[in-house]
């Protein structure tokens, strides 16, 4: 049985004329601290991911690592598409009454959970990429038979499917409905939920936390393991470099470069995802820290922190690709410079 939710405005809402200046100051503060910086970073994020997709596709996707990086860029691009709608919904300059929509609740139903799904997908693909490079260190002779382009594509497809299936419980619990808001004496389109279905909603929060925190912890472990094995392998190879058998079993120069690239990218993602995980855990353990809770005025700033952290991840990753990968750098040059100039610039990099 479906039921509508009647959500009243709280006593702290600014409705008295004497508070007009305070409201104006708060709106200006939100614009300066949230809207403008996030909009600027979103444009850079969009550019970075579009460039990454063009470059990886232009390289021909000849290896599994390129397929994984392409999947990360695509998921990050999808995430960026949600950001303008997010900024619109949390903007303090938008009059909800004129739109007949409770924007923050509309955002929660339509944007929050698909965006969480996309963010987790990008994180999980990064974990898989790091695991792949670990196999490259542990089994250098068998890596080409263990990790193939076809298997990588299948694994990434499974990651997308599993994360997509996590949306079913939440959307079997919540939906958009017309709700009465007595404080403003209006009926607005907002959050509705199935009667006696609050427990599945909490379970879905737990699932989201588990699927975010555990992969991040696994990413830290794999990155540490990768770095330690890389240095151990290098030391062992130098000590036994006279034998042909050891030279054959050792990692190639291309493998070492890809391992270093993955390690740096993984370390970057861990540092950028830490604020996101911290916010998720804080919102879970403090029930009043939500869109309709006691501390709802803090929510836009938390959203802004998530946007900034994830945008910086994509932007800096592009710089790392350019700096550490010769193939990426050459493909980037061919994309933006004439062939002759691209060769000269690439040779000087």
LINFEN-V353831 format. One record per residue. N is the residue number from 1. RES is the residue in one small letter. PHI is phi in whole degrees, -180 to 180 (NA if undefined). Layout:
n:N res:RES phi:PHI
n:N res:RES phi:PHI
//
This chain:
n:1 res:x phi:NA
n:2 res:x phi:-93
n:3 res:x phi:-142
n:4 res:x phi:-88
n:5 res:x phi:-109
n:6 res:x phi:-98
n:7 res:x phi:-112
n:8 res:x phi:-90
n:9 res:x phi:-71
n:10 res:x phi:-85
n:11 res:x phi:-66
n:12 res:x phi:-79
n:13 res:x phi:-63
n:14 res:x phi:-83
n:15 res:x phi:-126
n:16 res:x phi:-83
n:17 res:x phi:-59
n:18 res:x phi:-67
n:19 res:x phi:-97
n:20 res:x phi:-60
n:21 res:x phi:-65
n:22 res:x phi:-62
n:23 res:x phi:-63
n:24 res:x phi:-63
n:25 res:x phi:-63
n:26 res:x phi:-66
n:27 res:x phi:-65
n:28 res:x phi:-64
n:29 res:x phi:-63
n:30 res:x phi:-62
n:31 res:x phi:-66
n:32 res:x phi:-71
n:33 res:x phi:-88
n:34 res:x phi:-118
n:35 res:x phi:-63
n:36 res:x phi:-66
n:37 res:x phi:-62
n:38 res:x phi:-67
n:39 res:x phi:-64
n:40 res:x phi:-65
n:41 res:x phi:-65
n:42 res:x phi:-65
n:43 res:x phi:-63
n:44 res:x phi:-64
n:45 res:x phi:-62
n:46 res:x phi:-61
n:47 res:x phi:-61
n:48 res:x phi:-61
n:49 res:x phi:-73
n:50 res:x phi:-64
n:51 res:x phi:-63
n:52 res:x phi:-59
n:53 res:x phi:-63
n:54 res:x phi:-61
n:55 res:x phi:-69
n:56 res:x phi:-66
n:57 res:x phi:-66
n:58 res:x phi:-65
n:59 res:x phi:-75
n:60 res:x phi:92
n:61 res:x phi:50
n:62 res:x phi:-83
n:63 res:x phi:-137
n:64 res:x phi:-66
n:65 res:x phi:-65
n:66 res:x phi:-68
n:67 res:x phi:-65
n:68 res:x phi:-66
n:69 res:x phi:-65
n:70 res:x phi:-64
n:71 res:x phi:-63
n:72 res:x phi:-64
n:73 res:x phi:-65
n:74 res:x phi:-67
n:75 res:x phi:-65
n:76 res:x phi:-66
n:77 res:x phi:-66
n:78 res:x phi:-62
n:79 res:x phi:-60
n:80 res:x phi:-62
n:81 res:x phi:-61
n:82 res:x phi:-74
n:83 res:x phi:-62
n:84 res:x phi:-58
n:85 res:x phi:-67
n:86 res:x phi:-64
n:87 res:x phi:-63
n:88 res:x phi:-66
n:89 res:x phi:-71
n:90 res:x phi:-97
n:91 res:x phi:-68
n:92 res:x phi:-82
n:93 res:x phi:-93
n:94 res:x phi:-90
n:95 res:x phi:-88
n:96 res:x phi:-65
n:97 res:x phi:-64
n:98 res:x phi:-67
n:99 res:x phi:-90
n:100 res:x phi:59
n:101 res:x phi:-136
n:102 res:x phi:-84
n:103 res:x phi:-60
n:104 res:x phi:-66
n:105 res:x phi:-76
n:106 res:x phi:-61
n:107 res:x phi:-62
n:108 res:x phi:-61
n:109 res:x phi:-77
n:110 res:x phi:-90
n:111 res:x phi:-111
n:112 res:x phi:-55
n:113 res:x phi:-74
n:114 res:x phi:-60
n:115 res:x phi:-66
n:116 res:x phi:-59
n:117 res:x phi:-62
n:118 res:x phi:-67
n:119 res:x phi:-62
n:120 res:x phi:-64
n:121 res:x phi:-60
n:122 res:x phi:-61
n:123 res:x phi:-64
n:124 res:x phi:-67
n:125 res:x phi:-65
n:126 res:x phi:-63
n:127 res:x phi:-62
n:128 res:x phi:-62
n:129 res:x phi:-63
n:130 res:x phi:-66
n:131 res:x phi:-63
n:132 res:x phi:-60
n:133 res:x phi:-69
n:134 res:x phi:-65
n:135 res:x phi:-61
n:136 res:x phi:-64
n:137 res:x phi:-77
n:138 res:x phi:-75
n:139 res:x phi:-131
n:140 res:x phi:-63
n:141 res:x phi:-82
n:142 res:x phi:-99
n:143 res:x phi:-61
n:144 res:x phi:-68
n:145 res:x phi:-90
n:146 res:x phi:-80
n:147 res:x phi:-108
n:148 res:x phi:-120
n:149 res:x phi:-63
n:150 res:x phi:-65
n:151 res:x phi:-65
n:152 res:x phi:-62
n:153 res:x phi:-62
n:154 res:x phi:-66
n:155 res:x phi:-62
n:156 res:x phi:-64
n:157 res:x phi:-61
n:158 res:x phi:-66
n:159 res:x phi:-62
n:160 res:x phi:-63
n:161 res:x phi:-65
n:162 res:x phi:-63
n:163 res:x phi:-66
n:164 res:x phi:-66
n:165 res:x phi:-67
n:166 res:x phi:-69
n:167 res:x phi:-77
n:168 res:x phi:-62
n:169 res:x phi:-60
n:170 res:x phi:-69
n:171 res:x phi:-85
n:172 res:x phi:-92
n:173 res:x phi:-115
n:174 res:x phi:-117
n:175 res:x phi:-163
n:176 res:x phi:-87
n:177 res:x phi:-147
n:178 res:x phi:-86
n:179 res:x phi:-117
n:180 res:x phi:-93
n:181 res:x phi:-115
n:182 res:x phi:-59
n:183 res:x phi:-62
n:184 res:x phi:-108
n:185 res:x phi:55
n:186 res:x phi:-137
n:187 res:x phi:-106
n:188 res:x phi:-123
n:189 res:x phi:-79
n:190 res:x phi:-146
n:191 res:x phi:-83
n:192 res:x phi:-126
n:193 res:x phi:-146
n:194 res:x phi:-68
n:195 res:x phi:-62
n:196 res:x phi:59
n:197 res:x phi:-119
n:198 res:x phi:-73
n:199 res:x phi:-65
n:200 res:x phi:-59
n:201 res:x phi:-64
n:202 res:x phi:-68
n:203 res:x phi:-61
n:204 res:x phi:-66
n:205 res:x phi:-61
n:206 res:x phi:-63
n:207 res:x phi:-60
n:208 res:x phi:-62
n:209 res:x phi:-65
n:210 res:x phi:-62
n:211 res:x phi:-73
n:212 res:x phi:-103
n:213 res:x phi:-73
n:214 res:x phi:-62
n:215 res:x phi:-61
n:216 res:x phi:-66
n:217 res:x phi:-64
n:218 res:x phi:-65
n:219 res:x phi:-64
n:220 res:x phi:-64
n:221 res:x phi:-64
n:222 res:x phi:-65
n:223 res:x phi:-65
n:224 res:x phi:-62
n:225 res:x phi:-63
n:226 res:x phi:-65
n:227 res:x phi:-65
n:228 res:x phi:-63
n:229 res:x phi:-69
n:230 res:x phi:-64
n:231 res:x phi:-71
n:232 res:x phi:-66
n:233 res:x phi:-66
n:234 res:x phi:-64
n:235 res:x phi:-65
n:236 res:x phi:-65
n:237 res:x phi:-68
n:238 res:x phi:-67
n:239 res:x phi:-73
n:240 res:x phi:-122
n:241 res:x phi:-71
n:242 res:x phi:-82
n:243 res:x phi:-92
n:244 res:x phi:-67
n:245 res:x phi:-65
n:246 res:x phi:-68
n:247 res:x phi:-62
n:248 res:x phi:-70
n:249 res:x phi:-81
n:250 res:x phi:-75
n:251 res:x phi:-73
n:252 res:x phi:-77
n:253 res:x phi:-62
n:254 res:x phi:-66
n:255 res:x phi:-65
n:256 res:x phi:-63
n:257 res:x phi:-64
n:258 res:x phi:-68
n:259 res:x phi:-65
n:260 res:x phi:-63
n:261 res:x phi:-62
n:262 res:x phi:-64
n:263 res:x phi:-63
n:264 res:x phi:-66
n:265 res:x phi:-64
n:266 res:x phi:-63
n:267 res:x phi:-63
n:268 res:x phi:-63
n:269 res:x phi:-65
n:270 res:x phi:-60
n:271 res:x phi:-66
n:272 res:x phi:-79
n:273 res:x phi:-85
n:274 res:x phi:-58
n:275 res:x phi:-61
n:276 res:x phi:-64
n:277 res:x phi:-64
n:278 res:x phi:-61
n:279 res:x phi:-66
n:280 res:x phi:-61
n:281 res:x phi:-66
n:282 res:x phi:-63
n:283 res:x phi:-65
n:284 res:x phi:-72
n:285 res:x phi:-87
n:286 res:x phi:-118
n:287 res:x phi:-57
n:288 res:x phi:-74
n:289 res:x phi:-92
n:290 res:x phi:-148
n:291 res:x phi:-63
n:292 res:x phi:-125
n:293 res:x phi:-100
n:294 res:x phi:-66
n:295 res:x phi:-109
n:296 res:x phi:-67
n:297 res:x phi:-68
n:298 res:x phi:-82
n:299 res:x phi:-55
n:300 res:x phi:-57
n:301 res:x phi:-72
n:302 res:x phi:-67
n:303 res:x phi:-59
n:304 res:x phi:-63
n:305 res:x phi:-62
n:306 res:x phi:-65
n:307 res:x phi:-60
n:308 res:x phi:-64
n:309 res:x phi:-61
n:310 res:x phi:-72
n:311 res:x phi:-66
n:312 res:x phi:-62
n:313 res:x phi:-59
n:314 res:x phi:-69
n:315 res:x phi:-65
n:316 res:x phi:-69
n:317 res:x phi:-60
n:318 res:x phi:-62
n:319 res:x phi:-64
n:320 res:x phi:-67
n:321 res:x phi:-55
n:322 res:x phi:-64
n:323 res:x phi:-76
n:324 res:x phi:-104
n:325 res:x phi:-114
n:326 res:x phi:-66
n:327 res:x phi:-63
n:328 res:x phi:-63
n:329 res:x phi:-62
n:330 res:x phi:-65
n:331 res:x phi:-66
n:332 res:x phi:-63
n:333 res:x phi:-64
n:334 res:x phi:-66
n:335 res:x phi:-77
n:336 res:x phi:-115
n:337 res:x phi:-128
n:338 res:x phi:-60
n:339 res:x phi:-52
n:340 res:x phi:-66
n:341 res:x phi:-66
n:342 res:x phi:-62
n:343 res:x phi:-65
n:344 res:x phi:-65
n:345 res:x phi:-66
n:346 res:x phi:-64
n:347 res:x phi:-70
n:348 res:x phi:-86
n:349 res:x phi:-80
//
